[in-house]
Amino acid sequence: MHELGISRNIVAIVGEAAAGRRVRRVTLEIGKLSGAVSDAIAFCFDLAAQGTVLEGAALDIREIDGLARCTACGTQFPMTTLLAACPCGSRRLTRIAGEELNIKSIELDEVQ
């Protein structure tokens, strides 16, 4: 399960950015073509956050649909699988969206 490793990396990156402040919320963008399973990351996040400034933080996951542009005909279309073909039949595609795995934002406690 590589999602545990991904969750640990997210916790490490956010923990460093938080600079000791408590983290209230983390928002992720996960592309549907990224190979990461959103539900598994959500499950592993709580485990990885235990004992850190992220413990108890809410996790918001925004899934990003796949989108591609055909280099043969220029058509832009939804891509539901990495094996998709353009409606024209070509498989020469440029992926535009759907492979993301980004920490979009973090919400921290205010410094007192």
N, C-alpha and C positions, 0 to 999 in steps of 0.2 A: 504494500500500500504506500505509494509515493506521496499521497496526500498528507501523511503525518510529517514527512520531511518538508513539504511545502508549508504546512502550518507552522512548523518550528521556525522556518526562515521568515515567515510573516511576523511571528512574535518577536524574533530577534531584530528585524528591521524597525518595526514599530516601537519596540522597547528602547532602542537606541535613539530614535527620533523624539521619544517622549521625555528623555533626559530626566528620568526619575519621577515625573508626574504620573498620576493615575490615568489610565486610558479608559474612557467611557464607551467609545464606539469605534469600530473599524469598518470601513466600507471597501469592499473588493469588487473588481470587475473581472469576471471569469468568462472567457469566450467558450461557446459551446463546441468549438473545434480544437480547444486547447489541450484536450486529453486529461484535464483535471476534472474530478467529479465534485460538484458543488456540495452535495450532501455529505460526502466524506470529509471535505475540508471543514465544513461546519462542525461535524462531530469531533474531528481531531483538534480543532482550534481550542476548545475548552480544555482539553488535556494538555496541549502545549503551553497554554497560558497559566496553568496552575503555578503559584509561587512567584509570579512576575507582576509587573505593573499593569498587565493586561487581564489579570484574573478578574472575572466577573464582567468583562467588557462585552457589549452587544456586538454581534457580527452581522453586518448587512452584506448580502451577496447580490450583485446585479449581473444577471447572465446576459451576455452579448451574443446575438444571433450571428451566424456566418453570412458573409457577403463576399461575392467574387465578381470580377470583371473578366470577360472573355477577351483574350488578346487577338483572336481571329476576327470577331465581328463587333467587339466593343460593348456588347450587352452586359449590363450589370444585373445580377440576379441573386436571390437567397441561396445560400449553400448550406445544406443540412448535413453533409458528410464530406470528408476529405476526398472521397472518390467521385464526387459529383461531376457532371458534364454540363456544359452550356446547352441551352435549348437548341442551339444550332448543331450540336453534336461534338463540338471541339472540347478537348480536355486541356487546352493551353489556357490556363487561368492565372490571374493574379488575385490572391486572397486579399481582401480589403479589411475585413473584420471577422472576428470569431476566434482568434487565436490568443486573445489578451489574457493576461493574468497580472493585474495591476492592483496595487494598494491605491485606491482612489482618494480616500481621506481618512483622517483620524480625528477623534474628538477627545480632548484632554480636559482634566480638571484645571481650573484656574490656579495660578500661583498665588499663594497667600502670604 
